[in-house]
């Protein structure tokens, strides 16, 4: 048997796991009134192709859906598709150069019009438009053509064999857009389509009725949703803003909200809130890594806007690998975990912490080494030549602008890291930005993480599913945000290494699972221990909370947390 065929058979076995549905989910659509969700990072847009921010992607997942998504075990399950295509069922070609999806019969957009294969074709064109910037372009790596075989059939053809063909329009990051609504929004026009970007017509369980950017979204049940009796809730309020503490209290202590996302709080704080008895914290590990990103380009405001923070202007001191490495060596990751996450965190040196086959044995960063960091800087010629306490070289000082989003844990991390970096001779200015802005993707804002007008920044990110191919592909040279892409793009470091790009191309064509694991580990190491372009800190367990009166919640770290919101329902006296 061919290795690639064997692989696809193995994949098929895992992917065809049944969807998990909640008990007691019966009755008329809208029977349970209102459900209230709070994301303390407020949504700023409902088009995941124009934002890499998790809060935008997950808010959009209430409305927009992909062909398939990952369940709580990491298994791929059909959503708009009838089944998951494999080599075994004929949906993936023997040579792995094409995948064919069949839409479910009778699918309707929320406006009552039919969903067709033409919508999928348009979605691919939208993201792949050379004049636009698509935040999820890595999902379409290797795509040569997307065609509508008929109204229900979508064929995606790749330029080379793809052992993992489940990228385009799979997972919460890559849903299908309605062609009719977005027809005039291609390329550079994409960010200008405010009405569509703020109120997309979708196939999901809810419909947007009012969107106040960076604040609150009001939704109602989609009367054209494909599953009778779902959603159980007639309306949904998606509230954003505030902080993790207030969000946690609103579910666990006061009962004001039903679901609170991403409670980045010290473990004892969460335990204290849960003691009130109104709600239940839920947690799970996946691929979420808190990291420091090094800017390899110059963010100085003295530069013209067309070259600032682009490859045209190398960074004055972070271009030196010795500096990046010393900054990593100075960090005590064990203490960060103790302070910030307790049992919900693990120190890590890896961008890809799992699954196990993709996790590097890289552990070199786990021991803090202040003396070694200072010796490394000395050897690289970074010394304090004028006695002001900050190292310099050739007239350039190690003066670091360190930015992140606003939340208590990240500010604690900033304070500790600032102290360590100052001990080795760096000057550090701390900056925190409201999460709704930082992760918002607004090309006009100077404060987005993609624009990266700072020297280093800290946040967490992860990937859909269990295969890191698309995630690692995000760091190829062509994925760097710039004015030409409306500052969209996943490669926010502006990392560019032809050897890395070549290995990504090799991964995309490799079927053998063991070899795929080896290549992924090497790519991880190139970004982390080999170059310190990305400095991982903590492998974070996701901690959220739901009201005790809310049933059907299944925490999912492999896709949107709201992946099964159609199955949520009211329980107990409040039903």
C-alpha positions in Angstrom: 0.0 0.0 0.0 1.2 3.5 -0.8 2.3 5.5 2.2 0.1 8.3 1.2 -2.9 6.1 0.9 -2.2 4.5 4.2 -1.9 7.9 5.7 -5.2 9.0 4.3 -6.8 5.9 5.6 -5.5 6.5 9.1 -6.6 10.1 8.9 -10.1 9.0 7.8 -10.4 6.8 10.8 -9.8 9.7 13.1 -11.7 12.2 11.1 -15.0 10.4 10.9 -15.7 10.5 14.6 -19.3 11.3 15.3 -20.4 14.7 16.3 -21.1 15.1 20.0 -24.6 16.4 20.7 -25.9 17.6 24.0 -28.5 15.7 25.9 -31.9 17.3 26.5 -31.6 19.4 23.4 -35.2 19.1 22.2 -38.0 21.5 21.5 -38.9 24.5 19.4 -36.2 26.8 18.0 -35.8 29.8 20.3 -37.5 28.2 23.3 -34.9 29.2 25.9 -35.0 33.0 25.4 -31.6 34.8 25.5 -28.0 33.6 26.0 -25.4 36.1 27.0 -21.7 35.6 26.1 -18.9 37.9 27.3 -15.5 38.1 25.6 -13.4 40.7 27.4 -11.6 41.3 24.2 -14.3 42.9 22.2 -14.9 42.0 18.5 -14.0 44.6 16.0 -15.1 42.8 12.8 -17.0 39.7 11.8 -15.0 38.7 8.8 -12.2 36.3 9.9 -10.4 36.9 6.6 -9.7 40.5 7.7 -8.6 39.7 11.2 -6.3 37.2 12.8 -7.7 38.0 16.3 -9.2 35.1 18.1 -12.1 37.2 19.4 -13.1 38.3 15.9 -12.8 34.7 14.5 -14.9 33.3 17.3 -17.6 36.0 17.2 -17.8 35.4 13.4 -18.2 31.6 14.0 -21.7 32.2 15.4 -22.7 33.4 11.9 -20.2 32.0 9.3 -19.4 28.3 8.9 -16.9 26.2 7.1 -17.3 22.9 5.2 -16.0 21.1 8.3 -14.5 21.9 11.6 -12.6 20.2 14.4 -14.4 18.9 17.5 -13.2 18.8 21.1 -11.0 15.7 20.4 -9.4 17.3 17.3 -11.3 15.1 14.9 -12.7 16.7 11.8 -16.5 16.6 11.5 -18.7 17.8 8.6 -20.6 21.1 9.0 -21.8 22.3 5.6 -20.3 19.3 3.9 -22.1 15.9 3.7 -19.0 14.0 4.8 -15.2 14.4 5.1 -13.5 13.5 1.8 -10.8 10.9 2.0 -8.9 8.7 -0.4 -10.9 5.8 0.8 -14.3 7.3 -0.1 -13.0 8.9 -3.4 -13.2 12.5 -2.2 -9.4 12.9 -2.2 -7.6 11.9 -5.4 -5.1 9.0 -5.3 -2.3 11.4 -6.2 -3.4 13.8 -3.4 -3.7 16.8 -5.9 -7.4 17.4 -5.4 -10.2 17.2 -2.9 -13.9 17.2 -3.7 -16.5 18.3 -1.2 -20.2 17.7 -1.4 -22.5 20.3 0.2 -25.5 19.1 2.3 -28.8 19.3 0.5 -31.1 22.2 1.0 -28.6 24.6 2.7 -29.8 28.2 2.9 -28.1 31.4 3.8 -29.8 33.3 6.5 -31.5 35.5 3.9 -33.2 32.4 2.5 -31.2 32.0 -0.7 -29.5 28.7 -1.5 -25.9 28.0 -0.6 -24.1 26.7 -3.7 -20.6 25.7 -4.7 -20.2 29.1 -6.4 -20.0 30.6 -2.9 -17.0 28.4 -2.0 -15.4 29.3 -5.3 -15.9 33.0 -4.6 -14.5 32.6 -1.0 -11.2 31.2 -2.4 -11.0 34.1 -4.9 -11.7 36.5 -2.1 -8.8 35.3 0.1 -6.4 34.6 -2.7 -6.9 38.0 -4.5 -3.4 39.3 -5.2 -4.5 42.9 -4.6 -5.9 42.2 -1.2 -4.7 41.1 2.2 -6.1 38.0 3.7 -5.4 37.1 7.3 -6.0 33.4 6.6 -4.0 33.1 3.3 -2.0 30.2 4.6 -5.2 28.1 4.6 -5.1 28.3 0.8 -1.4 27.4 0.4 -0.8 25.3 -2.7 -4.3 25.9 -4.2 -4.2 26.1 -8.0 -7.9 26.1 -8.7 -11.3 26.0 -7.0 -14.3 25.1 -9.2 -17.9 24.3 -8.9 -18.5 20.9 -10.5 -22.2 21.5 -10.0 -24.3 23.5 -7.5 -23.5 21.0 -4.7 -19.9 20.0 -5.5 -16.7 21.9 -4.9 -13.4 20.6 -6.4 -10.1 22.1 -5.1 -7.0 21.4 -7.1 -3.5 21.8 -5.7 -0.4 22.6 -7.6 1.4 19.7 -5.9 0.3 16.7 -3.9 -1.2 17.7 -0.5 -1.1 15.0 2.2 -3.1 17.3 4.4 -5.7 18.8 2.0 -8.0 20.1 4.8 -7.0 23.7 4.7 -9.3 25.8 2.4 -12.7 26.5 4.0 -12.0 24.1 7.0 -12.1 25.3 10.6 -13.3 28.5 12.2 -10.6 30.5 10.6 -11.7 29.8 7.1 -15.5 29.8 6.6 -17.5 30.3 3.4 -18.7 33.8 2.5 -21.9 34.5 0.5 -20.7 35.5 -3.0 -23.7 37.8 -3.5 -23.0 39.9 -0.4 -19.2 40.2 -0.9 -19.2 40.4 -4.7 -17.9 44.0 -4.7 -15.4 43.5 -1.9 -12.5 41.8 -3.7 -8.9 42.8 -3.3 -8.1 46.3 -2.0 -11.9 47.0 -1.6 -12.2 44.3 1.1 -11.8 46.5 4.2 -14.2 49.1 2.7 -17.2 46.8 2.8 -18.3 47.8 6.3 -21.9 46.5 6.1 -20.8 43.1 4.9 -17.8 42.8 7.3 -19.9 43.9 10.3 -23.1 41.9 9.4 -22.2 38.9 7.2 -25.0 36.8 5.9 -24.2 33.3 7.1 -25.4 29.7 7.6 -24.7 29.5 11.3 -27.3 29.4 14.1 -27.5 33.2 14.6 -28.0 36.3 12.5 -26.5 39.7 13.4 -29.1 42.4 14.1 -26.8 45.1 15.5 -23.0 45.4 15.7 -21.3 48.1 17.7 -17.7 47.6 17.0 -15.4 47.0 20.0 -18.5 46.8 22.2 -21.5 44.6 21.8 -23.2 42.4 19.1 -26.9 41.6 19.1 -28.1 38.4 17.3 -31.2 36.4 16.8 -31.8 32.8 15.9 -31.4 32.0 12.2 -34.8 30.9 11.0 -33.2 29.2 8.1 -30.7 27.1 10.1 -30.5 23.6 8.8 -31.2 21.8 12.1 -34.8 21.9 13.3 -35.2 23.0 16.9 -31.8 24.7 17.0 -30.6 27.0 18.3 -32.4 26.7 21.6 -32.0 30.5 22.2 -34.1 33.1 20.4 -31.5 35.8 20.9 -27.8 36.1 21.7 -25.8 39.0 23.2 -22.1 39.0 22.6 -20.6 41.5 24.9 -17.0 42.7 24.6 -14.6 44.8 26.6 -13.6 45.1 30.2 -11.1 42.7 31.6 -10.9 39.0 32.5 -11.7 39.6 36.1 -15.0 41.3 35.4 -15.8 38.7 32.8 -15.2 35.8 35.2 -17.3 37.5 38.0 -20.2 38.1 35.6 -20.6 34.3 35.1 -19.2 32.7 38.3 -20.3 35.2 40.9 -23.2 37.4 39.6 -24.8 35.2 37.0 -25.2 38.2 34.7 -23.7 36.3 31.7 -23.9 32.7 30.7 -20.4 32.2 29.2 -17.1 33.9 29.7 -14.1 33.2 27.4 -10.4 33.0 28.2 -10.1 33.7 31.9 -6.5 34.8 32.0 -6.5 35.0 35.8 -4.4 33.5 38.6 -5.7 30.1 39.6 -6.6 31.2 43.2 -8.7 34.0 41.7 -10.7 31.6 39.6 -11.2 29.3 42.5 -12.4 32.1 44.7 -15.0 33.2 42.0 -16.2 29.6 41.5 -16.9 29.2 45.2 -19.9 31.5 44.7 -21.7 28.5 43.0 -23.2 30.4 40.0 -21.0 28.8 37.4 -18.3 26.3 36.5 -14.8 26.9 35.1 -13.8 24.6 32.2 -10.3 24.0 30.9 -8.3 22.0 28.4 -4.8 22.0 26.8 -4.4 22.3 23.0 -1.9 24.3 21.0 -2.2 27.8 22.7 1.2 29.3 23.4 1.9 32.6 25.0 5.0 34.0 23.3 7.2 37.0 22.7 7.5 38.0 19.0 10.6 39.7 17.9 10.3 42.4 15.2 12.9 41.9 12.6 12.1 45.2 11.0 12.5 48.8 12.2 9.3 50.2 13.7 10.7 53.7 14.2 8.2 56.5 13.6 11.0 58.5 12.0 10.6 56.3 8.9 8.2 56.9 6.1 4.9 54.9 6.4 5.6 52.9 3.3 8.8 51.3 4.7 8.2 51.5 8.5 8.1 48.0 9.9 8.7 46.4 6.5 11.5 44.3 5.1 13.0 47.4 3.6 14.1 48.5 7.1 15.9 45.9 9.1 15.7 46.3 12.9 18.6 48.2 14.4 19.4 45.7 17.2 16.9 42.8 16.9 18.5 41.8 13.6 21.3 40.6 15.8 20.6 37.0 16.8 22.7 37.4 19.9 20.4 40.0 21.2 17.3 37.9 20.6 18.9 34.9 22.3 20.1 36.9 25.3 16.6 38.3 25.8 15.2 34.7 25.8 17.9 33.4 28.2 17.0 36.1 30.8 13.4 34.8 31.2 12.3 32.6 34.1 9.5 30.7 32.5 8.7 28.6 35.6 8.0 31.8 37.6 5.8 33.1 34.8 3.7 29.9 35.0 3.5 30.1 38.8 2.4 33.7 38.7 0.1 33.6 35.8 -1.5 30.2 35.2 -0.6 27.6 37.9 -1.8 24.1 36.7 -3.3 25.7 33.6 0.1 26.5 32.2 3.3 24.7 31.4 6.7 26.3 30.5 7.6 25.7 26.9 10.3 26.5 24.3 8.1 25.5 21.4 5.7 27.3 19.1 4.0 24.0 18.4 3.6 22.2 21.8 1.5 19.3 20.5 0.3 16.9 19.4 3.3 14.8 20.5 4.5 13.9 17.0 4.9 17.5 16.1 6.4 18.7 19.5 10.1 19.3 19.4 12.3 18.0 22.3 13.6 21.6 22.6 14.0 22.3 26.3 17.1 24.6 26.3 15.1 27.7 27.2 13.6 26.3 30.4 16.4 27.3 32.7 16.9 31.1 33.3 20.6 32.1 32.6 21.2 35.8 33.4 24.9 35.4 33.5 25.0 33.6 30.2 22.8 36.3 28.6 25.2 39.1 29.7 28.2 37.1 28.5 26.6 36.6 25.1 25.9 40.3 24.8 29.4 41.2 25.8 30.8 38.8 23.2 28.6 40.4 20.5 29.9 43.9 21.3 26.9 45.2 23.2 28.3 47.1 26.1 27.4 50.1 28.2 29.8 52.5 26.7 28.5 55.7 28.4 27.6 54.4 31.8 23.8 55.0 31.6 22.9 51.4 32.4 21.9 50.5 28.8 24.1 48.5 26.5 24.9 50.0 23.1 26.8 49.2 19.9 27.7 51.5 17.0 25.6 54.3 18.5 22.5 52.1 18.8 21.1 51.5 22.3 19.2 48.4 23.5 16.1 50.4 24.2 13.1 48.1 23.9 9.5 49.1 23.4 7.6 46.1 24.7 3.8 46.0 23.9 1.0 43.6 24.6 -2.8 43.6 25.1 -4.3 44.9 28.4 -5.0 42.2 31.0 -3.7 41.5 34.4 -1.6 38.4 33.7 0.1 40.0 30.7 0.9 43.1 32.7 2.4 40.9 35.5 4.5 39.1 32.8 5.6 42.5 31.4 6.8 43.7 34.8 8.8 40.6 35.5 10.4 40.4 32.0 11.2 44.1 32.2 13.1 43.5 35.4 15.1 40.6 33.9 15.9 42.5 30.8 17.1 45.5 32.7 19.3 43.2 34.7 21.2 42.2 31.6 21.5 45.8 30.4 18.5 46.6 28.3 16.2 49.6 28.6 12.6 48.7 28.6 9.5 50.8 28.0 6.2 48.9 28.6 3.0 49.6 26.6 -0.3 47.9 26.7 -3.1 48.3 24.2 -6.8 47.6 24.6 -7.4 44.1 23.2 -10.1 45.1 20.9 -7.7 47.4 19.1 -4.6 45.3 19.4 -6.2 42.2 17.8 -8.6 44.2 15.7 -6.9 44.2 12.3 -7.9 47.7 11.4 -5.4 48.8 8.7 -5.8 52.4 9.7 -4.8 51.8 13.3 -1.2 52.1 14.4 -1.8 49.8 17.4 -2.5 46.4 15.8 -0.3 43.4 16.5 0.0 42.9 12.7 1.3 46.4 12.1 3.8 45.8 15.0 5.0 49.4 15.7 7.1 48.2 18.6 10.3 46.1 19.1 8.7 43.1 20.8 5.2 42.1 21.6 3.6 39.4 23.6 0.3 37.5 23.0 -1.0 33.9 22.5 -2.0 32.1 19.4 -2.8 28.6 18.2 -4.1 26.7 15.2 -7.2 24.9 14.0 -7.1 21.1 14.3 -4.1 18.9 15.1 -1.9 19.4 12.0 0.4 22.5 12.2 1.1 22.7 8.4 -0.9 25.9 7.8 0.3 27.4 11.1 3.9 26.9 10.2 3.3 28.0 6.6 2.3 31.4 8.0 6.0 32.3 8.5 7.0 32.1 4.8 8.4 35.2 3.3 5.2 36.1 1.4 3.0 36.2 4.5 4.6 39.3 6.0 2.0 42.2 6.6 2.8 45.4 4.8 1.0 48.4 3.3 0.6 46.4 0.1 -1.5 43.8 2.0 -3.5 46.4 4.1 -1.3 45.1 7.0 -2.9 41.7 6.8 -0.7 38.6 7.1 0.3 36.0 9.7 4.1 36.5 9.5 4.1 39.5 11.9 7.9 39.1 12.6 8.7 39.7 8.9 10.8 36.5 9.2 12.2 35.5 5.8 14.4 32.5 5.2 14.5 30.7 1.9 15.5 27.5 3.6 12.4 27.7 5.8 10.2 28.3 2.8 11.7 25.3 1.0 11.0 23.1 4.1 7.4 24.3 4.2 7.1 23.3 0.6 8.5 19.9 1.4 6.1 19.5 4.3 3.2 20.3 2.0 4.2 17.4 -0.2 5.1 14.8 2.4 2.7 12.0 3.2 4.6 9.8 5.6 3.3 10.8 9.1 6.7 10.3 10.8 8.5 12.4 8.3 5.8 15.1 8.6 6.4 15.2 12.3 10.2 15.5 11.7 9.8 18.4 9.3 7.3 20.2 11.6 9.7 19.9 14.5 12.5 21.3 12.4 10.4 24.2 11.3 9.4 24.9 14.9 13.1 24.9 15.8 14.0 27.3 13.0 11.6 29.9 14.4 12.5 29.3 18.0 15.7 27.8 19.3 17.7 28.3 16.1 16.9 31.9 15.5 14.8 33.1 18.5 12.5 35.0 16.2 9.7 33.7 18.3 10.3 33.2 22.1 7.7 30.8 23.5 6.9 31.3 27.2 3.9 29.2 28.3 1.9 26.3 26.9 -1.5 27.6 28.1 -4.5 25.6 28.9 -7.6 27.4 27.9 -9.8 28.3 30.9 -13.4 29.6 30.3 -16.5 29.4 32.4 -20.2 28.8 31.9 -23.3 29.3 34.1 -24.6 26.3 35.8 -27.9 27.0 34.0 -26.3 26.6 30.6 -26.2 23.1 29.1 -24.5 21.6 26.1 -21.1 23.5 26.4 -18.2 21.4 25.2 -14.9 23.3 25.5 -12.9 23.0 22.3 -9.3 24.1 22.0 -8.9 22.8 18.4 -11.4 25.2 16.8 -13.7 28.1 17.8 -14.8 27.7 21.5 -18.3 28.5 20.1 -18.2 25.7 17.7 -21.3 23.9 19.0 -23.3 26.9 20.2 -26.3 25.5 18.3 -26.4 22.7 20.9 -26.4 25.0 23.9 -29.6 25.1 25.9 -31.0 26.3 29.3 -31.2 23.8 32.2 -32.6 23.8 35.7 -35.0 26.3 37.1 -34.0 28.9 34.5 -35.1 26.9 31.5 
